[in-house]
Amino acid sequence: MASGISVERAGLQAGVQVCRTCIHELEAAVRDLKDSYANAGSGWHDENYAKLGRIVEECVSALKAPVPDIETSMQTINDMIRIMDQAEEIF
């Protein structure tokens, strides 16, 4: 166990907010990318549009990939906050 570590509630809460912001921004990027692709297709439905669609889906998958890890990190930080709250009740 590490000694001399000090964690403040505000720092943990800031970490949770960073996680939320990251997830929100990744989800917004996915929406924007899909919308842009759909708008490009309003007059363009050939083989190249289909190829672009596959590229867009790869990009969407890549943007979504870190979300579960970020959610896990956010849960871990929330667990730390809960433990800190319990410890404060004791001491």
Residue pairs with C-beta under 8 A, 6 or more apart in sequence:
7 80
7 84
9 81
9 84
12 77
12 80
12 81
12 84
13 81
15 73
15 74
15 77
16 74
16 77
16 78
16 81
19 70
19 71
19 73
19 74
19 77
20 74
22 66
22 70
23 67
23 70
23 71
23 74
26 63
26 64
26 66
26 67
27 67
29 63
30 60
30 63
30 64
33 56
33 59
33 60
33 63
34 56
34 60
37 52
37 53
37 56
40 49
40 52
41 49
